[in-house]
Amino acid sequence: MTDGVCPKCGSNEIYTDAGMPKRGNVFVHKKVAVKAGIFAPHLVEFDNYLCARCGYMEQYVRNSADRQRLVENWTRAGQEFRMR
């Protein structure tokens, strides 16, 4: 969808919040908390892409270090859940 085309319906009516300015906690919905230590979670920021025609939505994590942090803390799709 980052190319402006919906993979579900083929529409080019794609909208994104990528690059929008962040003011305080206004864009908290653009972040997901990942454990980073005993007390403080690390907030990973992502961009949303929405198809205005069919409603399909995708999210992308921009920062490669944040992607690695998610890989280390999430379960790979297709594998059984396991405690880390």
C-alpha positions as CSV (number, residue, x, y, z in Angstrom):
1,M,0.0,0.0,0.0
2,T,3.0,2.3,0.4
3,D,2.9,2.5,-3.4
4,G,-0.6,4.0,-3.3
5,V,-2.5,1.0,-4.5
6,C,-4.7,-1.2,-2.3
7,P,-3.7,-4.9,-2.5
8,K,-7.3,-6.0,-1.8
9,C,-9.4,-4.0,-4.2
10,G,-6.9,-2.2,-6.5
11,S,-8.0,1.3,-5.5
12,N,-5.6,4.2,-5.6
13,E,-7.6,6.0,-2.9
14,I,-4.9,5.4,-0.2
15,Y,-4.4,7.8,2.7
16,T,-1.6,7.7,5.3
17,D,-0.6,9.4,8.5
18,A,3.1,8.9,7.6
19,G,5.1,12.0,8.2
20,M,2.4,13.8,10.1
21,P,3.7,15.9,12.9
22,K,3.3,14.5,16.4
23,R,2.1,16.9,19.1
24,G,2.4,15.6,22.7
25,N,0.2,12.5,23.1
26,V,-2.2,13.3,20.2
27,F,-0.8,10.5,18.1
28,V,-0.4,7.9,20.8
29,H,-2.5,5.5,18.6
30,K,0.6,5.4,16.3
31,K,2.6,3.6,18.9
32,V,2.7,0.2,20.5
33,A,4.4,-0.6,23.8
34,V,7.1,-3.3,23.8
35,K,8.8,-4.5,26.9
36,A,12.2,-2.9,27.2
37,G,13.1,-3.5,30.8
38,I,11.5,-4.2,34.2
39,F,9.5,-1.0,34.5
40,A,9.6,1.0,31.3
41,P,8.1,-0.1,28.0
42,H,9.6,1.0,24.8
43,L,7.2,2.8,22.4
44,V,7.5,1.6,18.8
45,E,6.1,4.0,16.3
46,F,4.3,2.9,13.1
47,D,2.6,4.5,10.1
48,N,-0.9,3.7,9.0
49,Y,-2.2,3.3,5.4
50,L,-5.9,3.2,4.7
51,C,-7.9,2.3,1.6
52,A,-10.8,4.7,1.4
53,R,-12.7,2.4,-0.9
54,C,-12.7,-0.9,0.9
55,G,-11.4,0.0,4.4
56,Y,-8.4,-2.2,4.3
57,M,-5.6,-0.9,6.5
58,E,-1.9,-1.7,6.9
59,Q,0.7,-0.6,9.5
60,Y,4.5,-0.3,9.0
61,V,7.2,0.1,11.6
62,R,9.7,2.6,10.2
63,N,12.7,2.1,12.4
64,S,14.8,-1.0,11.8
65,A,15.9,-1.2,15.5
66,D,12.2,-1.1,16.5
67,R,11.4,-3.9,14.1
68,Q,14.2,-6.0,15.6
69,R,12.8,-5.3,19.1
70,L,9.4,-6.6,18.0
71,V,11.0,-9.7,16.5
72,E,12.7,-10.4,19.8
73,N,9.4,-10.0,21.8
74,W,6.7,-11.3,19.5
75,T,5.9,-14.8,18.3
76,R,6.5,-15.6,14.7
77,A,3.2,-16.2,12.8
78,G,2.5,-19.8,12.1
79,Q,4.2,-21.0,15.3
80,E,2.5,-22.0,18.5
81,F,2.5,-19.4,21.3
82,R,5.4,-19.7,23.6
83,M,6.4,-17.7,26.7
84,R,9.6,-15.8,26.4
